[in-house]
């Protein structure tokens, strides 16, 4: 890791310390920044998915996990992520269908 310096308001640091608990606020800030970078890239990991509902695509979409296309009119799943975003997910084929 590389050491860097960021200036925060005193109140922000105190709140971060409260939120972080034993983890430490610097680790919390690092985790938040990594989550931001992943979300900015549009990457979704399975561990971020809280629940899934079945739907029909009303426009062309792409799977947030694999990037595979989901054509308009095709069955898809909408995944609710831990950050409260909904993302399109392509249903996985079973081995019997392949």
N, CA, C and O atoms as a GROMACS GRO file, in nm:
protein
  392
    1UNK      N    1   0.083  -0.118   0.000
    1UNK     CA    2   0.000   0.000   0.000
    1UNK      C    3   0.087   0.124   0.000
    1UNK      O    4   0.199   0.125   0.051
    2UNK      N    5   0.033   0.228  -0.058
    2UNK     CA    6   0.102   0.356  -0.062
    2UNK      C    7   0.037   0.450   0.039
    2UNK      O    8  -0.085   0.451   0.052
    3UNK      N    9   0.116   0.526   0.109
    3UNK     CA   10   0.065   0.621   0.206
    3UNK      C   11   0.024   0.747   0.133
    3UNK      O   12   0.098   0.798   0.049
    4UNK      N   13  -0.094   0.798   0.166
    4UNK     CA   14  -0.142   0.922   0.108
    4UNK      C   15  -0.206   1.006   0.217
    4UNK      O   16  -0.241   0.954   0.323
    5UNK      N   17  -0.221   1.133   0.192
    5UNK     CA   18  -0.277   1.223   0.292
    5UNK      C   19  -0.402   1.290   0.234
    5UNK      O   20  -0.398   1.350   0.127
    6UNK      N   21  -0.510   1.280   0.308
    6UNK     CA   22  -0.635   1.348   0.270
    6UNK      C   23  -0.680   1.428   0.391
    6UNK      O   24  -0.680   1.377   0.504
    7UNK      N   25  -0.719   1.552   0.368
    7UNK     CA   26  -0.765   1.636   0.479
    7UNK      C   27  -0.917   1.623   0.493
    7UNK      O   28  -0.991   1.644   0.397
    8UNK      N   29  -0.961   1.588   0.615
    8UNK     CA   30  -1.103   1.578   0.646
    8UNK      C   31  -1.136   1.674   0.759
    8UNK      O   32  -1.051   1.706   0.842
    9UNK      N   33  -1.261   1.720   0.761
    9UNK     CA   34  -1.307   1.801   0.873
    9UNK      C   35  -1.305   1.715   1.000
    9UNK      O   36  -1.324   1.593   0.994
   10UNK      N   37  -1.282   1.779   1.113
   10UNK     CA   38  -1.274   1.707   1.241
   10UNK      C   39  -1.403   1.630   1.269
   10UNK      O   40  -1.399   1.515   1.313
   11UNK      N   41  -1.518   1.693   1.242
   11UNK     CA   42  -1.646   1.627   1.266
   11UNK      C   43  -1.661   1.501   1.181
   11UNK      O   44  -1.712   1.399   1.229
   12UNK      N   45  -1.616   1.507   1.056
   12UNK     CA   46  -1.622   1.390   0.969
   12UNK      C   47  -1.537   1.276   1.025
   12UNK      O   48  -1.581   1.161   1.027
   13UNK      N   49  -1.418   1.306   1.070
   13UNK     CA   50  -1.331   1.204   1.127
   13UNK      C   51  -1.395   1.140   1.250
   13UNK      O   52  -1.391   1.018   1.266
   14UNK      N   53  -1.455   1.223   1.336
   14UNK     CA   54  -1.520   1.169   1.456
   14UNK      C   55  -1.635   1.076   1.419
   14UNK      O   56  -1.651   0.970   1.478
   15UNK      N   57  -1.714   1.116   1.322
   15UNK     CA   58  -1.826   1.031   1.278
   15UNK      C   59  -1.776   0.901   1.216
   15UNK      O   60  -1.832   0.794   1.241
   16UNK      N   61  -1.671   0.910   1.135
   16UNK     CA   62  -1.614   0.790   1.075
   16UNK      C   63  -1.562   0.694   1.183
   16UNK      O   64  -1.579   0.573   1.173
   17UNK      N   65  -1.498   0.749   1.285
   17UNK     CA   66  -1.448   0.666   1.395
   17UNK      C   67  -1.562   0.594   1.465
   17UNK      O   68  -1.551   0.476   1.498
   18UNK      N   69  -1.674   0.666   1.487
   18UNK     CA   70  -1.790   0.605   1.551
   18UNK      C   71  -1.845   0.491   1.464
   18UNK      O   72  -1.878   0.384   1.515
   19UNK      N   73  -1.856   0.516   1.335
   19UNK     CA   74  -1.912   0.416   1.243
   19UNK      C   75  -1.821   0.295   1.230
   19UNK      O   76  -1.868   0.182   1.220
   20UNK      N   77  -1.692   0.318   1.230
   20UNK     CA   78  -1.596   0.211   1.204
   20UNK      C   79  -1.577   0.119   1.324
   20UNK      O   80  -1.548   0.000   1.307
   21UNK      N   81  -1.593   0.172   1.443
   21UNK     CA   82  -1.572   0.090   1.562
   21UNK      C   83  -1.431   0.035   1.568
   21UNK      O   84  -1.334   0.108   1.549
   22UNK      N   85  -1.420  -0.095   1.592
   22UNK     CA   86  -1.289  -0.160   1.607
   22UNK      C   87  -1.214  -0.170   1.474
   22UNK      O   88  -1.092  -0.187   1.473
   23UNK      N   89  -1.286  -0.158   1.363
   23UNK     CA   90  -1.223  -0.170   1.230
   23UNK      C   91  -1.124  -0.056   1.206
   23UNK      O   92  -1.023  -0.074   1.138
   24UNK      N   93  -1.153   0.060   1.260
   24UNK     CA   94  -1.070   0.177   1.236
   24UNK      C   95  -1.122   0.256   1.117
   24UNK      O   96  -1.163   0.198   1.016
   25UNK      N   97  -1.120   0.388   1.128
   25UNK     CA   98  -1.182   0.469   1.024
   25UNK      C   99  -1.104   0.468   0.893
   25UNK      O  100  -1.164   0.487   0.787
   26UNK      N  101  -0.973   0.448   0.897
   26UNK     CA  102  -0.897   0.445   0.772
   26UNK      C  103  -0.935   0.323   0.688
   26UNK      O  104  -0.944   0.333   0.566
   27UNK      N  105  -0.956   0.210   0.753
   27UNK     CA  106  -1.000   0.089   0.681
   27UNK      C  107  -1.140   0.111   0.625
   27UNK      O  108  -1.171   0.067   0.514
   28UNK      N  109  -1.226   0.178   0.701
   28UNK     CA  110  -1.361   0.208   0.654
   28UNK      C  111  -1.356   0.297   0.530
   28UNK      O  112  -1.425   0.271   0.432
   29UNK      N  113  -1.274   0.401   0.534
   29UNK     CA  114  -1.260   0.492   0.419
   29UNK      C  115  -1.208   0.414   0.298
   29UNK      O  116  -1.257   0.434   0.186
   30UNK      N  117  -1.112   0.328   0.318
   30UNK     CA  118  -1.057   0.247   0.208
   30UNK      C  119  -1.167   0.158   0.148
   30UNK      O  120  -1.178   0.149   0.026
   31UNK      N  121  -1.247   0.092   0.233
   31UNK     CA  122  -1.356   0.007   0.184
   31UNK      C  123  -1.459   0.087   0.106
   31UNK      O  124  -1.506   0.043   0.001
   32UNK      N  125  -1.493   0.204   0.157
   32UNK     CA  126  -1.590   0.290   0.088
   32UNK      C  127  -1.536   0.334  -0.048
   32UNK      O  128  -1.610   0.334  -0.147
   33UNK      N  129  -1.410   0.370  -0.054
   33UNK     CA  130  -1.351   0.412  -0.182
   33UNK      C  131  -1.345   0.296  -0.281
   33UNK      O  132  -1.372   0.316  -0.399
   34UNK      N  133  -1.312   0.176  -0.236
   34UNK     CA  134  -1.311   0.060  -0.326
   34UNK      C  135  -1.452   0.031  -0.378
   34UNK      O  136  -1.469   0.002  -0.497
   35UNK      N  137  -1.552   0.040  -0.290
   35UNK     CA  138  -1.691   0.021  -0.335
   35UNK      C  139  -1.728   0.125  -0.440
   35UNK      O  140  -1.794   0.093  -0.539
   36UNK      N  141  -1.685   0.249  -0.418
   36UNK     CA  142  -1.714   0.356  -0.514
   36UNK      C  143  -1.651   0.325  -0.649
   36UNK      O  144  -1.716   0.339  -0.753
   37UNK      N  145  -1.525   0.284  -0.649
   37UNK     CA  146  -1.455   0.253  -0.774
   37UNK      C  147  -1.524   0.138  -0.847
   37UNK      O  148  -1.544   0.145  -0.968
   38UNK      N  149  -1.560   0.033  -0.775
   38UNK     CA  150  -1.629  -0.081  -0.837
   38UNK      C  151  -1.762  -0.038  -0.897
   38UNK      O  152  -1.796  -0.079  -1.008
   39UNK      N  153  -1.838   0.043  -0.824
   39UNK     CA  154  -1.968   0.089  -0.874
   39UNK      C  155  -1.952   0.182  -0.993
   39UNK      O  156  -2.034   0.179  -1.085
   40UNK      N  157  -1.849   0.265  -0.992
   40UNK     CA  158  -1.826   0.357  -1.103
   40UNK      C  159  -1.793   0.280  -1.230
   40UNK      O  160  -1.822   0.327  -1.340
   41UNK      N  161  -1.732   0.164  -1.215
   41UNK     CA  162  -1.698   0.081  -1.330
   41UNK      C  163  -1.816  -0.004  -1.373
   41UNK      O  164  -1.810  -0.071  -1.476
   42UNK      N  165  -1.923  -0.003  -1.294
   42UNK     CA  166  -2.038  -0.084  -1.327
   42UNK      C  167  -2.023  -0.230  -1.288
   42UNK      O  168  -2.110  -0.312  -1.318
   43UNK      N  169  -1.914  -0.263  -1.221
   43UNK     CA  170  -1.892  -0.401  -1.178
   43UNK      C  171  -1.983  -0.436  -1.061
   43UNK      O  172  -2.002  -0.357  -0.969
   44UNK      N  173  -2.037  -0.554  -1.068
   44UNK     CA  174  -2.119  -0.606  -0.960
   44UNK      C  175  -2.064  -0.743  -0.923
   44UNK      O  176  -2.028  -0.822  -1.010
   45UNK      N  177  -2.059  -0.770  -0.796
   45UNK     CA  178  -2.016  -0.901  -0.748
   45UNK      C  179  -2.135  -0.972  -0.686
   45UNK      O  180  -2.224  -0.907  -0.630
   46UNK      N  181  -2.137  -1.104  -0.695
   46UNK     CA  182  -2.249  -1.182  -0.641
   46UNK      C  183  -2.276  -1.148  -0.495
   46UNK      O  184  -2.392  -1.147  -0.452
   47UNK      N  185  -2.173  -1.120  -0.420
   47UNK     CA  186  -2.189  -1.091  -0.277
   47UNK      C  187  -2.266  -0.962  -0.252
   47UNK      O  188  -2.314  -0.939  -0.141
   48UNK      N  189  -2.280  -0.876  -0.354
   48UNK     CA  190  -2.354  -0.751  -0.340
   48UNK      C  191  -2.504  -0.770  -0.360
   48UNK      O  192  -2.582  -0.680  -0.328
   49UNK      N  193  -2.546  -0.885  -0.411
   49UNK     CA  194  -2.687  -0.907  -0.444
   49UNK      C  195  -2.763  -0.951  -0.319
   49UNK      O  196  -2.728  -1.050  -0.255
   50UNK      N  197  -2.868  -0.872  -0.284
   50UNK     CA  198  -2.949  -0.903  -0.166
   50UNK      C  199  -3.068  -0.990  -0.202
   50UNK      O  200  -3.101  -1.084  -0.129
   51UNK      N  201  -3.132  -0.959  -0.313
   51UNK     CA  202  -3.250  -1.034  -0.356
   51UNK      C  203  -3.265  -1.022  -0.506
   51UNK      O  204  -3.208  -0.932  -0.568
   52UNK      N  205  -3.342  -1.112  -0.565
   52UNK     CA  206  -3.360  -1.116  -0.709
   52UNK      C  207  -3.509  -1.135  -0.739
   52UNK      O  208  -3.576  -1.216  -0.675
   53UNK      N  209  -3.560  -1.059  -0.836
   53UNK     CA  210  -3.698  -1.076  -0.882
   53UNK      C  211  -3.698  -1.098  -1.032
   53UNK      O  212  -3.614  -1.044  -1.104
   54UNK      N  213  -3.794  -1.178  -1.079
   54UNK     CA  214  -3.805  -1.207  -1.222
   54UNK      C  215  -3.876  -1.093  -1.292
   54UNK      O  216  -3.966  -1.031  -1.236
   55UNK      N  217  -3.836  -1.065  -1.415
   55UNK     CA  218  -3.895  -0.957  -1.494
   55UNK      C  219  -3.878  -0.987  -1.642
   55UNK      O  220  -3.819  -1.088  -1.680
   56UNK      N  221  -3.932  -0.899  -1.725
   56UNK     CA  222  -3.915  -0.905  -1.870
   56UNK      C  223  -3.845  -0.776  -1.914
   56UNK      O  224  -3.885  -0.667  -1.872
   57UNK      N  225  -3.743  -0.788  -1.995
   57UNK     CA  226  -3.670  -0.670  -2.043
   57UNK      C  227  -3.759  -0.589  -2.136
   57UNK      O  228  -3.813  -0.643  -2.233
   58UNK      N  229  -3.776  -0.461  -2.109
   58UNK     CA  230  -3.854  -0.373  -2.196
   58UNK      C  231  -3.764  -0.298  -2.293
   58UNK      O  232  -3.812  -0.224  -2.379
   59UNK      N  233  -3.636  -0.317  -2.279
   59UNK     CA  234  -3.536  -0.264  -2.373
   59UNK      C  235  -3.415  -0.355  -2.366
   59UNK      O  236  -3.404  -0.439  -2.276
   60UNK      N  237  -3.325  -0.340  -2.460
   60UNK     CA  238  -3.202  -0.419  -2.456
   60UNK      C  239  -3.121  -0.382  -2.332
   60UNK      O  240  -3.104  -0.264  -2.301
   61UNK      N  241  -3.073  -0.482  -2.263
   61UNK     CA  242  -2.995  -0.462  -2.141
   61UNK      C  243  -2.869  -0.547  -2.151
   61UNK      O  244  -2.850  -0.621  -2.248
   62UNK      N  245  -2.784  -0.536  -2.052
   62UNK     CA  246  -2.671  -0.629  -2.040
   62UNK      C  247  -2.660  -0.669  -1.894
   62UNK      O  248  -2.688  -0.591  -1.803
   63UNK      N  249  -2.619  -0.793  -1.873
   63UNK     CA  250  -2.609  -0.848  -1.738
   63UNK      C  251  -2.500  -0.774  -1.659
   63UNK      O  252  -2.387  -0.758  -1.707
   64UNK      N  253  -2.534  -0.730  -1.540
   64UNK     CA  254  -2.439  -0.657  -1.456
   64UNK      C  255  -2.325  -0.745  -1.407
   64UNK      O  256  -2.219  -0.694  -1.371
   65UNK      N  257  -2.345  -0.877  -1.404
   65UNK     CA  258  -2.239  -0.968  -1.360
   65UNK      C  259  -2.147  -1.011  -1.472
   65UNK      O  260  -2.025  -1.013  -1.457
   66UNK      N  261  -2.207  -1.046  -1.588
   66UNK     CA  262  -2.128  -1.106  -1.696
   66UNK      C  263  -2.107  -1.015  -1.816
   66UNK      O  264  -2.016  -1.038  -1.895
   67UNK      N  265  -2.191  -0.912  -1.828
   67UNK     CA  266  -2.184  -0.825  -1.945
   67UNK      C  267  -2.255  -0.882  -2.067
   67UNK      O  268  -2.262  -0.816  -2.171
   68UNK      N  269  -2.310  -1.004  -2.056
   68UNK     CA  270  -2.380  -1.065  -2.168
   68UNK      C  271  -2.507  -0.988  -2.199
   68UNK      O  272  -2.572  -0.937  -2.109
   69UNK      N  273  -2.544  -0.981  -2.327
   69UNK     CA  274  -2.664  -0.907  -2.365
   69UNK      C  275  -2.792  -0.976  -2.318
   69UNK      O  276  -2.799  -1.099  -2.310
   70UNK      N  277  -2.891  -0.895  -2.289
   70UNK     CA  278  -3.026  -0.942  -2.257
   70UNK      C  279  -3.119  -0.869  -2.353
   70UNK      O  280  -3.149  -0.752  -2.330
   71UNK      N  281  -3.166  -0.935  -2.459
   71UNK     CA  282  -3.249  -0.868  -2.559
   71UNK      C  283  -3.385  -0.826  -2.504
   71UNK      O  284  -3.438  -0.888  -2.412
   72UNK      N  285  -3.439  -0.721  -2.561
   72UNK     CA  286  -3.574  -0.673  -2.529
   72UNK      C  287  -3.671  -0.790  -2.542
   72UNK      O  288  -3.665  -0.866  -2.638
   73UNK      N  289  -3.761  -0.803  -2.445
   73UNK     CA  290  -3.862  -0.907  -2.448
   73UNK      C  291  -3.820  -1.037  -2.382
   73UNK      O  292  -3.904  -1.125  -2.360
   74UNK      N  293  -3.692  -1.051  -2.350
   74UNK     CA  294  -3.643  -1.175  -2.287
   74UNK      C  295  -3.660  -1.169  -2.136
   74UNK      O  296  -3.656  -1.062  -2.076
   75UNK      N  297  -3.680  -1.287  -2.076
   75UNK     CA  298  -3.687  -1.295  -1.930
   75UNK      C  299  -3.551  -1.256  -1.873
   75UNK      O  300  -3.447  -1.294  -1.926
   76UNK      N  301  -3.553  -1.181  -1.765
   76UNK     CA  302  -3.431  -1.145  -1.693
   76UNK      C  303  -3.463  -1.140  -1.546
   76UNK      O  304  -3.579  -1.156  -1.506
   77UNK      N  305  -3.364  -1.119  -1.467
   77UNK     CA  306  -3.383  -1.096  -1.324
   77UNK      C  307  -3.333  -0.956  -1.293
   77UNK      O  308  -3.239  -0.907  -1.355
   78UNK      N  309  -3.398  -0.893  -1.197
   78UNK     CA  310  -3.350  -0.765  -1.146
   78UNK      C  311  -3.297  -0.793  -1.006
   78UNK      O  312  -3.367  -0.844  -0.920
   79UNK      N  313  -3.170  -0.758  -0.986
   79UNK     CA  314  -3.106  -0.782  -0.857
   79UNK      C  315  -3.100  -0.655  -0.775
   79UNK      O  316  -3.055  -0.551  -0.824
   80UNK      N  317  -3.144  -0.663  -0.651
   80UNK     CA  318  -3.132  -0.552  -0.558
   80UNK      C  319  -2.998  -0.567  -0.486
   80UNK      O  320  -2.972  -0.668  -0.421
   81UNK      N  321  -2.915  -0.465  -0.498
   81UNK     CA  322  -2.781  -0.470  -0.440
   81UNK      C  323  -2.779  -0.413  -0.298
   81UNK      O  324  -2.875  -0.349  -0.254
   82UNK      N  325  -2.672  -0.438  -0.229
   82UNK     CA  326  -2.657  -0.389  -0.092
   82UNK      C  327  -2.657  -0.237  -0.083
   82UNK      O  328  -2.685  -0.181   0.023
   83UNK      N  329  -2.628  -0.169  -0.194
   83UNK     CA  330  -2.631  -0.022  -0.194
   83UNK      C  331  -2.764   0.031  -0.246
   83UNK      O  332  -2.776   0.149  -0.281
   84UNK      N  333  -2.867  -0.057  -0.251
   84UNK     CA  334  -3.004  -0.022  -0.288
   84UNK      C  335  -3.025   0.002  -0.437
   84UNK      O  336  -3.132   0.048  -0.477
   85UNK      N  337  -2.926  -0.026  -0.521
   85UNK     CA  338  -2.944  -0.015  -0.666
   85UNK      C  339  -3.005  -0.143  -0.720
   85UNK      O  340  -2.984  -0.251  -0.665
   86UNK      N  341  -3.084  -0.130  -0.828
   86UNK     CA  342  -3.136  -0.244  -0.902
   86UNK      C  343  -3.053  -0.260  -1.028
   86UNK      O  344  -3.026  -0.162  -1.098
   87UNK      N  345  -3.012  -0.384  -1.059
   87UNK     CA  346  -2.933  -0.410  -1.179
   87UNK      C  347  -2.992  -0.528  -1.255
   87UNK      O  348  -3.047  -0.620  -1.194
   88UNK      N  349  -2.980  -0.527  -1.390
   88UNK     CA  350  -3.029  -0.641  -1.469
   88UNK      C  351  -2.933  -0.760  -1.459
   88UNK      O  352  -2.811  -0.743  -1.460
   89UNK      N  353  -2.991  -0.879  -1.449
   89UNK     CA  354  -2.913  -1.002  -1.442
   89UNK      C  355  -2.968  -1.101  -1.542
   89UNK      O  356  -3.089  -1.119  -1.554
   90UNK      N  357  -2.881  -1.164  -1.614
   90UNK     CA  358  -2.921  -1.265  -1.712
   90UNK      C  359  -2.941  -1.398  -1.640
   90UNK      O  360  -2.855  -1.441  -1.564
   91UNK      N  361  -3.055  -1.464  -1.664
   91UNK     CA  362  -3.075  -1.596  -1.602
   91UNK      C  363  -2.968  -1.693  -1.650
   91UNK      O  364  -2.933  -1.695  -1.768
   92UNK      N  365  -2.917  -1.773  -1.559
   92UNK     CA  366  -2.818  -1.874  -1.596
   92UNK      C  367  -2.890  -1.997  -1.649
   92UNK      O  368  -2.991  -2.040  -1.594
   93UNK      N  369  -2.837  -2.051  -1.756
   93UNK     CA  370  -2.892  -2.174  -1.811
   93UNK      C  371  -2.844  -2.292  -1.728
   93UNK      O  372  -2.730  -2.295  -1.681
   94UNK      N  373  -2.933  -2.386  -1.711
   94UNK     CA  374  -2.890  -2.509  -1.643
   94UNK      C  375  -2.810  -2.592  -1.742
   94UNK      O  376  -2.817  -2.569  -1.863
   95UNK      N  377  -2.734  -2.686  -1.693
   95UNK     CA  378  -2.652  -2.769  -1.782
   95UNK      C  379  -2.738  -2.851  -1.877
   95UNK      O  380  -2.694  -2.886  -1.986
   96UNK      N  381  -2.862  -2.881  -1.836
   96UNK     CA  382  -2.952  -2.959  -1.922
   96UNK      C  383  -2.994  -2.881  -2.046
   96UNK      O  384  -3.020  -2.940  -2.150
   97UNK      N  385  -3.000  -2.746  -2.035
   97UNK     CA  386  -3.043  -2.663  -2.147
   97UNK      C  387  -2.931  -2.636  -2.246
   97UNK      O  388  -2.958  -2.606  -2.362
   98UNK      N  389  -2.808  -2.646  -2.203
   98UNK     CA  390  -2.693  -2.610  -2.287
   98UNK      C  391  -2.674  -2.705  -2.403
   98UNK      O  392  -2.582  -2.687  -2.483
   0.00000   0.00000   0.00000
